[in-house]
Amino acid sequence: MMYKKPLKIIVFILILSIITTSFTGCIDPIEHPQLPKRGFFMGLLPIPSEGQDFSQSYQKAAQYSEFVPVWSSGAGADGFWDYADKLDDWWGDTFITGHIRGNGMYPLIHFSFIDKNQNGNLILKTPNNLPNASLKDPEWRALYKLSILNVVNTIHPAYISLGNEVNRWYEFYGIEENNSNGFQHFVSLYEEIYDAIKEISPETTVFCVFSREIVDENREADLDVLTLFNTQKLDLLVFTTYPIAVQGINTPSDIPTDYYLQASECMPGKPFGFSEIGWPTYEHAGGEQGQYDFLMNLSTILTVDQGINLHLFMYCWLHDLTPDDTVGLIKIDGTEKMGYLAWKSISYSSLWQQQLNEKIVFMSKADSDDGELYLLDKTNMITRLTYNNRHENNPALSFDGKKVAFHGGDTNNPLTWEIFVIDLETLEETQLTNNNVIDGHPDWSPEGDRIVFGSFKDEYGNPASGADLYIMDLDGNEITQLTNNEWEDNDPEWSPDGTKIVFKSNRITKTTAREEIFVMDSNGENVRRLTTTTDWQSDHDPSWSPDSSSIAYNHYAGIRPWTDLADLQTLINQWDELIPWNVFIVDLQGNVKQVTNTDYIAGLAVFSKDGNNILFLDNEFIIINDKLRGMNHRLTIINPDGTMKQQLIPDDEHMPTLEYFDW
């Protein structure tokens, strides 16, 4: 009998060794998540609100998150030892495959060995057949290791935590040598499992989670625990944080400015993250404003400039768990709190802050049915630029970012559309044309001293059905005609190197609503066609790459003339015949590639200053009973190769009516 338990342990470890060997070299994470342009991943636990199912809550979470936490849980007959079976069964199919991966997110897998007894003391999480196990127990250690390796083999995670808030165990049990539950036994087990995972799945990111606070004792945690770990075997330094639990911290302004810097400095340069962040919205914590301020302040502090290499940023849960809970970003009845606005803003503002472009100018009808011009700057402030009763559109930002050219006039009388320039410092407007014909789509020369534009007039200056391209100075004088044909040349854009002008034209198709992209020297010579259309295809709104080597544009591929968009009843009832519109790129040799792949409308397309992104309008159709009832227009960036599509700024009052833009 005295040899029964050791023999059982030997057999168990032998089985583990065989299984581990069979895993070697055969596992690659299903996801290889590409870091978002904001610089870090965001995550949420999508607990549903009242009247909402899991499918809806996960879809909502996916709008502003890249990952979802998945924890091992339970005691007795249900715990980490059954985790792999759970993930390989209907639960894994439903939540991992369906709700998480099906919504474009990835699972962040958490293991935990910590449980509590009836007195609230920390005890080891262990199955019923190992009732007296300790962290030093070889059989328990082998079970914990095998359970983790089984999960790695089952779902091939990109991220896995080998213990949650592990320093709570450290502070309760210490590291006494003769203590079989001493924290040093977890450290050695962690490193053993780390090596085993890397052997079978080297691309998986492995870490454990620490708590920044000891919540039950209303104090900060002892960060000395971090000195016990080999930093080479912690791929990330990850914390949970609920600072409101610390005595003396009642509002976000009470949090010391170096509160999180202290933690990150324990392992300088180590990628840093949070697997749980929480702040309540009850009155004494500052209400909804307090939650908003906490998130916004935290995202401001956690920057490379502050010495923090932020990698994971996860709020604890999306909705309040009960009517009395106040930590969620959305109330249990579905009402969005100010904290959710902060969450959305962090998701986008960090992305916007990384762009070299300093301004976005756009047209919106939020304040006027005619349409006014607005400016968004890097502080996320939106400034209204125009105040009048006329229609304004096609804003073009000068290369130095100091002025905007646009066309304006009576909405119902295009013959009144003229070219204007507004100074962004003084907001003074200057009218450049005054000729009772349609003038539109202005663009700047690189030097900012001339403007190219389209004008619907004949050789005598009278209104005409066709358009030609012209250049003028900033006084509206020295007008030079660049093109002269009976069809339409329009949408001109001056190349950044100043040598060429790209435009759309139907001069070859000789068909209204079937345009193609052309390029010519900036003096109007050497006109060449770059794209070719068939049927009712049409190409529009070309925009140069910063190196003047290629052009982004919109390609329409519907079965009706795109001009039918102007007829409201046709748009409402035959909307599906007026799509899709997608972003394409063509180089100066006429080589074309598709960038977006939507069934709806990816409108406009403007390269970023560094050429790494294209900003476009991602138009969401609102369909009710098969009829188009509205659209949302979201400023969205995408890589020129079609990857990394992300909304740039959060939804606001301009989204339903935002049209032309430039940046």
C-alpha positions in Angstrom: 0.0 0.0 0.0 2.8 2.4 0.8 3.9 2.3 -2.9 0.4 2.9 -4.4 0.4 6.7 -4.4 4.0 7.1 -5.8 3.3 4.5 -8.5 0.1 6.4 -9.4 2.1 9.7 -9.6 4.8 8.0 -11.8 2.1 6.7 -14.2 0.4 10.0 -14.3 3.6 11.9 -15.1 4.6 9.3 -17.6 1.2 9.8 -19.4 1.8 13.5 -19.3 5.3 13.0 -20.8 3.9 10.9 -23.6 1.1 13.4 -24.4 3.5 16.4 -24.3 5.8 14.6 -26.7 3.0 13.9 -29.1 2.2 17.7 -29.0 5.7 18.7 -29.9 6.0 20.9 -33.0 2.4 20.3 -34.1 0.5 23.4 -32.7 0.2 26.8 -34.2 -2.2 29.4 -32.7 -5.4 29.7 -34.8 -5.1 33.5 -34.5 -2.0 35.6 -35.1 -3.7 38.9 -34.2 -2.1 41.9 -35.8 -1.7 44.8 -33.4 -4.3 47.4 -34.1 -3.1 50.8 -35.2 -3.9 52.3 -31.8 -1.0 50.2 -30.5 -2.8 47.8 -28.1 -5.6 45.3 -28.0 -8.9 46.1 -26.2 -11.1 43.5 -24.6 -14.4 43.1 -22.8 -16.5 40.4 -21.1 -19.8 40.6 -23.1 -22.3 39.8 -20.3 -25.7 40.4 -22.0 -28.1 43.2 -20.8 -31.8 42.6 -20.1 -33.6 41.3 -23.2 -30.3 40.6 -25.0 -28.9 37.2 -25.9 -25.2 36.2 -25.9 -25.0 36.6 -29.7 -26.1 40.2 -29.5 -23.8 41.1 -26.6 -20.8 39.5 -28.3 -21.5 41.4 -31.5 -21.7 44.6 -29.6 -18.4 43.9 -27.8 -16.7 43.2 -31.1 -17.4 46.7 -32.3 -14.7 48.1 -30.0 -12.7 45.1 -28.9 -10.3 42.5 -30.2 -10.4 39.9 -27.5 -12.6 38.2 -24.9 -11.4 36.6 -21.7 -12.3 32.9 -21.1 -11.7 31.6 -17.6 -11.4 28.1 -16.1 -13.7 27.9 -13.1 -15.5 25.7 -10.7 -14.7 23.4 -7.8 -15.3 19.8 -6.9 -16.2 18.0 -10.1 -16.0 21.1 -12.3 -12.7 23.0 -12.6 -9.6 23.5 -14.6 -9.2 19.8 -15.0 -12.3 19.7 -17.2 -11.5 22.9 -19.0 -10.2 21.3 -22.2 -13.3 19.0 -22.4 -15.6 22.0 -22.0 -13.8 23.9 -24.7 -13.9 20.9 -27.0 -17.7 20.4 -26.5 -20.8 22.5 -27.4 -19.6 25.3 -25.1 -16.4 25.8 -27.0 -18.3 25.6 -30.3 -20.8 28.1 -29.2 -18.6 30.7 -27.4 -15.0 30.2 -28.7 -15.8 29.3 -32.4 -19.1 31.1 -32.7 -19.4 34.2 -30.5 -15.7 35.1 -30.2 -13.9 33.9 -33.3 -17.1 34.3 -35.3 -17.1 38.0 -34.5 -13.5 38.5 -35.5 -12.1 38.4 -31.9 -9.7 36.0 -30.2 -10.0 34.3 -26.8 -7.6 35.2 -24.0 -7.5 32.0 -22.0 -7.1 32.2 -18.2 -6.3 29.4 -15.8 -6.7 29.8 -12.0 -5.5 27.6 -9.2 -7.0 29.8 -6.4 -10.3 29.1 -4.6 -11.8 30.2 -1.3 -13.2 28.2 1.6 -16.3 29.1 3.6 -14.2 31.5 5.8 -13.0 33.4 2.8 -9.5 32.1 3.1 -7.5 31.2 -0.1 -7.3 27.5 -0.8 -6.0 25.4 -3.7 -8.5 24.6 -6.4 -8.5 20.9 -6.7 -10.7 17.9 -7.7 -12.5 15.8 -5.2 -10.1 12.9 -5.6 -7.2 15.2 -4.4 -8.8 16.8 -1.3 -5.6 17.5 0.6 -3.4 18.6 -2.3 -0.9 21.4 -2.1 1.1 23.5 -4.6 4.0 21.1 -3.9 2.0 18.0 -4.5 3.5 16.2 -7.6 0.1 14.7 -8.6 -1.7 18.1 -8.4 1.1 19.8 -10.3 1.0 17.2 -13.0 -2.8 17.6 -13.3 -2.5 21.4 -13.6 0.2 21.1 -16.2 -1.7 18.5 -18.2 -4.9 20.5 -18.1 -3.2 23.5 -19.5 -1.5 21.6 -22.3 -4.8 20.0 -23.2 -6.3 23.4 -23.6 -3.4 24.6 -25.7 -3.9 21.5 -27.9 -7.7 21.9 -28.1 -8.1 25.5 -29.1 -4.6 26.7 -30.1 -4.8 30.0 -28.3 -2.7 33.0 -29.1 -2.7 34.1 -25.4 -2.9 32.1 -22.3 -2.5 33.0 -18.6 -1.3 30.3 -16.2 -2.8 31.9 -13.1 -5.1 34.8 -12.2 -4.2 37.3 -9.5 -1.5 35.0 -8.4 0.0 37.5 -5.9 -3.0 37.1 -3.7 -1.6 33.6 -2.9 1.9 35.1 -2.4 0.5 37.6 0.2 -1.5 34.9 2.0 1.0 32.0 2.0 4.3 33.7 1.6 7.5 31.9 0.5 8.5 29.9 3.6 10.7 27.0 2.6 8.8 24.5 4.7 5.3 25.6 3.5 4.0 23.2 0.9 1.7 26.0 -0.4 4.5 28.5 -0.5 4.3 30.8 -3.5 7.8 29.6 -4.7 6.1 26.3 -5.7 3.8 28.1 -8.1 6.7 30.0 -9.6 8.6 26.8 -10.3 5.4 25.2 -11.8 4.7 28.3 -13.9 8.2 28.1 -15.4 7.9 24.4 -16.0 4.5 24.9 -17.8 5.9 27.9 -19.7 8.7 25.8 -21.2 6.2 22.9 -22.0 3.9 25.3 -23.9 6.7 26.9 -25.8 7.9 23.5 -26.8 4.6 22.6 -28.4 3.3 26.0 -29.4 6.2 28.6 -29.5 4.0 31.3 -30.9 1.5 31.3 -28.0 2.0 34.3 -25.6 2.3 33.0 -22.0 2.0 34.9 -18.8 0.2 35.0 -15.4 -1.9 37.8 -14.0 -1.1 39.9 -10.9 -3.5 42.1 -8.9 -2.6 45.8 -8.5 -4.7 45.9 -5.4 -5.6 43.5 -2.6 -9.3 44.3 -2.8 -10.4 42.5 0.4 -7.9 44.5 2.4 -8.4 47.9 0.7 -4.8 48.4 -0.1 -2.2 48.2 -2.8 -0.5 44.9 -3.5 3.1 44.2 -2.7 4.9 44.4 -6.0 8.0 42.6 -4.7 6.4 39.4 -5.8 7.6 40.3 -9.3 11.2 39.8 -8.3 10.5 36.0 -7.9 9.9 35.5 -11.6 12.3 35.0 -14.5 11.4 38.0 -16.7 12.4 35.9 -19.8 9.5 33.6 -19.0 6.8 36.3 -18.7 5.9 37.3 -22.2 3.6 40.0 -20.8 3.3 41.8 -17.4 -0.4 41.8 -16.8 -2.5 43.2 -13.9 -6.1 43.5 -12.8 -6.9 46.8 -11.3 -9.8 48.2 -9.2 -8.2 51.3 -7.6 -11.4 52.4 -6.0 -10.8 49.5 -3.5 -7.7 51.2 -2.1 -8.3 53.3 1.0 -7.9 57.0 0.2 -8.9 56.6 -3.5 -12.4 57.8 -3.9 -12.3 59.5 -7.3 -10.0 59.1 -10.3 -8.2 62.3 -9.3 -7.0 60.5 -6.1 -5.0 57.9 -8.1 -1.3 58.8 -7.9 0.1 59.7 -11.3 2.8 57.0 -11.0 0.4 54.4 -9.7 0.8 52.1 -12.8 4.2 53.3 -13.8 5.4 51.8 -10.5 4.2 48.4 -11.7 5.6 48.7 -15.2 9.0 49.8 -13.9 9.3 46.4 -12.1 10.1 44.9 -15.5 11.2 47.9 -17.7 10.4 47.5 -21.4 8.2 44.4 -20.8 4.9 44.6 -22.8 2.3 45.7 -20.2 -1.4 45.0 -20.0 -4.6 44.7 -18.0 -6.9 41.7 -18.0 -9.4 43.5 -15.8 -10.1 47.2 -15.3 -13.1 48.4 -13.3 -14.5 51.6 -11.9 -18.1 52.0 -10.4 -20.6 54.7 -11.3 -22.1 55.2 -7.9 -22.3 58.7 -6.7 -19.4 58.7 -4.2 -17.0 57.5 -6.9 -17.9 60.4 -9.2 -20.9 58.8 -10.9 -20.8 58.3 -14.6 -18.3 61.2 -15.0 -16.0 59.4 -12.6 -16.0 56.2 -14.7 -15.4 58.3 -17.9 -12.6 60.2 -16.3 -10.9 57.0 -15.0 -10.8 55.4 -18.4 -9.7 58.5 -20.2 -7.0 59.3 -17.7 -5.8 55.8 -17.7 -5.5 55.7 -21.5 -3.6 59.0 -21.3 -1.1 57.7 -18.7 -0.4 54.3 -20.4 1.7 55.6 -23.2 5.2 54.9 -24.6 6.1 58.4 -23.7 5.5 57.5 -20.0 7.6 54.4 -20.4 4.7 51.9 -20.7 4.5 49.5 -23.6 0.8 48.9 -23.4 -0.3 45.7 -25.1 -3.7 44.6 -23.5 -6.4 46.9 -22.2 -9.5 45.1 -21.0 -12.5 46.4 -19.1 -14.1 43.9 -16.7 -17.6 43.6 -18.3 -19.7 45.3 -20.8 -23.1 45.5 -19.0 -23.9 45.8 -15.3 -24.3 42.3 -13.9 -27.4 43.2 -11.8 -29.6 46.3 -11.3 -27.5 47.1 -8.3 -24.1 46.7 -10.1 -22.5 49.9 -11.3 -19.2 48.7 -12.7 -20.4 47.9 -16.3 -20.0 50.4 -19.1 -23.7 50.0 -20.0 -26.6 49.7 -17.6 -28.4 46.3 -17.4 -31.4 47.8 -19.3 -29.1 48.7 -22.2 -28.6 52.4 -21.5 -25.1 53.4 -22.4 -23.1 55.2 -19.7 -20.5 57.9 -20.2 -17.9 55.2 -19.6 -19.0 53.5 -22.8 -18.4 56.8 -24.6 -14.9 56.8 -23.2 -14.4 53.2 -24.2 -15.3 54.0 -27.8 -13.2 57.1 -27.8 -10.2 55.2 -26.6 -10.7 52.7 -29.3 -10.6 55.4 -31.9 -8.7 58.4 -30.5 -5.5 56.4 -30.0 -5.8 55.3 -33.6 -6.4 58.9 -34.8 -3.5 60.1 -32.6 -1.0 57.8 -34.5 -1.8 59.3 -37.9 0.6 61.9 -39.4 -2.4 63.8 -40.7 -3.3 66.6 -38.3 -6.7 67.5 -39.5 -9.8 66.1 -41.2 -12.2 68.5 -42.9 -15.6 67.2 -43.9 -19.2 68.2 -44.9 -22.1 67.3 -42.7 -25.8 68.1 -42.4 -25.9 67.8 -38.6 -26.7 71.5 -38.2 -28.1 72.4 -41.6 -30.0 70.6 -44.3 -27.8 72.4 -46.8 -24.6 71.0 -45.4 -21.8 72.9 -43.6 -18.0 72.3 -43.3 -16.4 71.1 -40.1 -12.8 70.4 -39.0 -11.6 67.7 -36.6 -8.2 68.1 -35.0 -5.9 65.9 -33.0 -7.6 67.0 -29.7 -10.8 65.4 -31.1 -12.4 68.9 -31.1 -14.8 69.5 -34.0 -15.0 73.1 -35.2 -17.7 74.3 -37.5 -16.1 76.3 -40.3 -19.1 77.7 -42.2 -22.3 79.4 -41.1 -24.7 80.3 -44.0 -27.7 79.1 -45.9 -25.9 77.7 -48.9 -24.8 74.2 -49.8 -21.1 73.5 -49.3 -19.2 70.4 -50.4 -16.0 68.9 -51.8 -13.6 70.3 -49.2 -9.9 70.1 -50.1 -7.2 70.7 -47.5 -4.2 72.6 -48.7 -0.9 70.7 -48.5 0.3 72.9 -45.6 -3.1 72.4 -43.8 -3.8 76.1 -43.5 -6.6 76.5 -45.9 -9.6 74.7 -47.4 -11.0 75.1 -50.9 -14.6 74.0 -51.5 -17.6 74.7 -53.7 -20.8 76.3 -52.4 -24.1 77.6 -53.7 -27.9 77.1 -53.7 -28.7 73.4 -53.0 -31.4 73.4 -55.6 -29.6 75.5 -58.3 -26.1 74.1 -59.2 -25.6 77.0 -61.6 -24.9 79.0 -58.4 -22.1 76.7 -57.3 -18.8 78.6 -57.1 -15.3 78.0 -55.7 -14.4 79.4 -52.3 -11.3 79.3 -50.0 -11.5 79.5 -46.2 -8.5 80.4 -44.0 -8.5 77.9 -41.0 -6.8 80.4 -38.7 -9.2 83.4 -39.3 -12.2 81.5 -40.8 -12.3 84.2 -43.5 -13.8 83.1 -46.8 -12.7 84.2 -50.2 -14.9 83.6 -53.3 -12.7 82.8 -56.4 -15.3 82.2 -59.1 -18.5 84.1 -60.0 -19.8 82.9 -63.4 -23.3 81.4 -63.1 -22.1 77.9 -64.2 -21.4 74.8 -62.2 -17.9 75.0 -60.7 -16.8 72.3 -58.3 -14.3 69.8 -56.9 -11.4 72.1 -56.3 -7.9 70.8 -55.4 -4.6 72.5 -54.5 -1.3 72.7 -56.1 1.5 71.5 -53.8 2.8 75.0 -53.4 -0.7 76.2 -52.4 -0.7 79.1 -54.9 -3.1 77.6 -57.5 -6.3 75.6 -57.6 -7.5 73.1 -60.2 -11.2 72.6 -60.6 -14.0 71.4 -62.9 -16.4 73.7 -64.6 -19.5 73.0 -66.7 -19.3 75.7 -69.3 -18.8 76.0 -73.0 -16.1 78.1 -74.9 -18.2 81.2 -74.5 -18.6 80.8 -70.7 -22.2 79.6 -70.9 -23.6 76.6 -68.9 -23.0 73.3 -70.6 -23.7 69.6 -70.0 -20.0 68.7 -70.3 -17.2 69.8 -68.0 -13.6 70.7 -68.5 -10.7 71.3 -66.1 -9.2 74.7 -65.3 -6.4 76.2 -63.1 -6.6 79.6 -61.4 -4.7 81.5 -58.8 -5.9 82.4 -55.4 -7.5 85.7 -56.6 -9.6 83.8 -59.1 -7.5 85.2 -62.0 -5.0 83.7 -64.5 -7.5 81.0 -65.5 -5.9 78.3 -67.7 -8.0 75.7 -69.5 -6.5 72.3 -69.3 -9.0 70.1 -71.2 -11.5 70.7 -74.0 -13.9 68.0 -75.0 -17.7 67.7 -75.3 -18.0 65.1 -72.5 -17.2 65.5 -68.8 -13.8 65.8 -67.2 -14.1 66.3 -63.4 -12.8 65.3 -60.0 -9.2 66.7 -60.6 -6.5 66.0 -58.0 -3.0 67.5 -58.2 -0.1 65.1 -57.6 2.1 65.8 -54.6 5.2 66.2 -56.8 3.3 68.8 -58.8 3.9 67.2 -62.2 0.5 65.5 -62.9 -3.2 65.9 -62.5 -5.5 62.9 -62.2 -9.2 63.1 -63.1 -12.3 61.2 -64.1 -13.8 61.4 -67.6 -16.3 59.7 -69.9 -14.5 61.1 -73.0 -13.9 57.5 -74.3 -17.1 55.8 -73.1 -19.2 58.7 -74.3 -21.8 57.5 -71.8 -23.1 59.6 -69.0 -22.6 57.8 -65.6 -19.7 55.7 -67.0 -16.5 57.4 -66.1 -12.9 56.2 -66.0 -9.7 57.5 -64.5 -7.2 59.5 -66.6 -3.9 61.2 -65.8 -2.1 64.1 -67.6 0.8 66.4 -67.1 -0.1 69.5 -65.0 -0.1 71.6 -68.1 -2.8 69.5 -69.7 -0.6 67.5 -72.0 0.0 63.7 -72.4 -3.5 62.6 -71.4 -3.6 58.8 -70.7 -6.4 56.5 -69.6 -5.6 54.4 -66.5 -8.8 52.4 -65.9 -11.4 50.8 -68.2 -15.1 50.2 -67.4 -17.8 48.1 -68.9 -21.6 48.0 -68.6 -22.6 50.5 -65.9 -19.3 50.4 -64.1 -17.8 53.8 -63.2 -14.7 55.2 -61.5 -14.7 58.3 -59.3 -12.8 60.6 -56.9 -9.2 59.8 -57.5 -6.6 60.6 -54.9 -2.8 60.4 -55.1 -0.4 58.4 -52.9 2.1 60.7 -51.2 4.9 59.5 -53.5 2.8 60.3 -56.6 3.2 56.7 -57.9 -0.4 55.4 -57.5 -4.0 56.6 -57.2 -6.8 55.4 -54.9 -10.3 55.8 -56.4 -13.9 54.6 -56.1 -15.2 51.9 -58.4 -18.9 51.4 -58.9 -20.2 48.0 -60.1 -24.0 48.2 -59.9 -26.4 47.2 -62.6 -28.0 50.6 -62.9 -26.4 54.0 -63.8 -24.9 55.4 -60.6 -26.8 58.6 -61.3 -30.0 56.9 -60.2 -28.7 57.5 -56.6 -30.1 61.0 -57.0 -33.7 59.7 -57.3 -34.9 59.1 -53.8 -37.6 56.5 -54.6 -35.2 54.5 -56.8 -32.6 54.6 -54.0 -35.1 53.4 -51.4 -36.6 50.6 -53.4 -33.8 49.5 -55.7 -30.9 50.2 -53.4 -29.5 46.7 -54.1 -29.1 47.6 -57.8 -27.0 50.6 -56.9 -24.2 48.8 -55.2 -21.4 47.9 -54.6 -18.9 50.7 -54.5 -15.4 49.7 -53.5 -11.9 51.3 -53.1 -9.4 50.4 -55.8 -5.8 51.5 -56.5 -4.2 52.0 -59.9 -0.6 52.8 -60.6 0.6 55.0 -63.5 1.0 51.9 -65.7 -2.7 51.1 -65.3 -2.2 48.1 -63.0 -5.3 47.9 -60.8 -5.9 46.2 -57.4 -9.0 46.1 -55.2 -8.6 47.3 -51.6 -12.1 47.0 -50.0 -14.6 44.2 -50.5 -18.0 45.5 -49.4 -21.4 44.7 -50.8 -22.5 48.2 -50.0 -20.6 51.5 -50.4 -17.0 52.2 -49.5 -17.0 55.9 -50.5 -14.2 58.2 -51.4 -10.6 57.2 -50.7 -7.7 59.4 -49.5 -4.2 58.3 -48.8 -2.6 59.2 -45.5 0.5 61.4 -45.5 2.8 58.5 -45.0 1.0 56.3 -47.5 0.5 53.5 -44.9 -3.3 54.0 -44.8 -6.3 55.0 -46.9 -9.2 56.8 -45.2 -12.6 56.2 -46.7 -16.3 56.4 -45.9 -17.6 53.0 -44.9 -21.4 53.4 -45.5 -23.7 51.1 -43.5 -27.1 50.6 -45.0 -30.1 50.6 -42.7 -32.6 48.2 -44.3 -36.2 47.8 -43.0 -38.6 45.5 -44.9 -36.2 45.4 -47.9 -36.2 49.2 -48.2 -33.4 51.5 -47.6 -34.3 53.7 -44.6 -31.0 55.4 -43.9 -27.2 55.2 -43.9 -24.4 55.7 -41.4 -21.2 57.0 -42.9 -18.1 56.0 -40.8 -14.6 57.4 -41.4 -12.6 54.2 -41.7 -8.9 53.5 -42.4 -7.5 50.5 -44.1 -4.1 49.4 -45.3 -3.5 49.7 -49.1 -3.3 45.9 -49.3 -6.8 45.7 -47.9 -5.9 44.5 -44.4 -6.5 46.2 -41.0 -9.8 47.9 -41.6 -10.7 50.0 -38.6 -13.1 52.8 -37.8 -11.0 55.9 -37.1 -13.3 58.0 -34.9 -16.4 57.1 -32.8 -19.9 57.5 -34.0 -21.4 60.9 -33.4 -24.1 63.3 -34.6 -22.3 63.8 -37.9 -22.3 60.1 -38.9 -25.7 59.9 -40.6 -25.0 62.8 -43.0 -21.2 63.0 -43.3 -20.3 63.2 -47.0 -17.1 64.5 -48.7 -13.9 64.8 -46.6 -10.2 65.4 -46.9 -7.3 65.0 -44.5 
